[in-house]
Amino acid sequence: SSGVKPRYELKPIRTIDRLAMAAALLAVFAIHGYGVLWASAQLI
């Protein structure tokens, strides 16, 4: 293990925060996927 430790003890991630992060990640993939499809359609 490295010698670096957080200044304060880290709190566990709550379920609602975990769901919010999952939704944000899903939105990122959806938006970027749509953008790639739109851009490829513009090339044709």
HUFENGI-V958367 format. One record per residue. SS is DSSP state (H for helix, E for strand, - for the rest). Layout:
BEGIN
<<SS> <SS>>
END
This chain:
BEGIN
<<-> <-> <-> <-> <-> <-> <-> <-> <-> <-> <-> <-> <-> <-> <H> <H> <H> <H> <H> <H> <H> <H> <H> <H> <H> <H> <H> <H> <H> <H> <H> <H> <H> <H> <H> <H> <H> <H> <H> <H> <H> <H> <H> <->>
END
